[in-house]
Amino acid sequence: MYRVKPASTSRTSVKRREKWPKWAEKRRKMVKIMLNGESREVGAANILALIEEIGIEARKLAVEQNLEIVPRSQYHEAAIHDGDRIEIVHFVGGG
């Protein structure tokens, strides 16, 4: 527990810190992967979290994990493990 001073009053209130969900606990562990040919440490637990961590839009991507294409519908289920080789291709438009 920790104490927080509310902005509207001078009294001190006590808030309980909620427990991290199971998926968040897994996400906080750093794993070493090869991402597009470069060694990188990430805290993502799955492909979707990795895409969010990198900061790219998931709509126009192709993802390969250990030489297998990962369907977009399975980004949240495809767990990332130490030593995985992940290739992400981002499509851009132009003329």
Residue pairs with C-beta under 8 A, 6 or more apart in sequence:
1 14
1 15
1 16
1 17
2 14
2 15
2 17
3 12
3 13
3 14
3 15
4 12
4 13
4 14
4 15
5 12
5 13
6 13
20 28
23 45
26 45
27 43
27 44
27 45
27 49
28 43
29 43
29 45
30 41
30 42
30 43
31 41
31 42
31 43
31 80
31 81
31 82
31 84
32 39
32 40
32 41
32 82
32 83
33 39
33 40
33 41
33 42
33 80
33 82
33 83
33 84
33 85
33 86
34 40
34 83
34 84
34 85
34 86
35 42
35 50
35 86
35 87
35 88
36 86
36 87
36 88
37 87
42 50
42 53
42 80
43 49
43 53
44 50
44 52
44 53
44 80
45 79
45 80
46 75
46 76
46 77
46 78
46 79
46 80
47 63
47 65
47 70
47 74
47 75
47 76
47 78
47 80
47 86
48 58
48 75
48 76
49 80
50 80
50 86
51 58
51 61
51 63
51 75
51 88
52 58
54 88
56 88
56 90
57 90
58 72
58 75
60 90
60 91
60 92
61 72
61 88
61 89
61 90
61 91
62 69
62 88
62 89
62 91
63 69
63 70
63 75
63 78
63 86
63 87
63 88
63 89
64 70
64 86
64 87
64 88
64 89
65 78
65 80
65 84
65 85
65 86
66 84
66 85
66 86
67 85
70 78
80 86
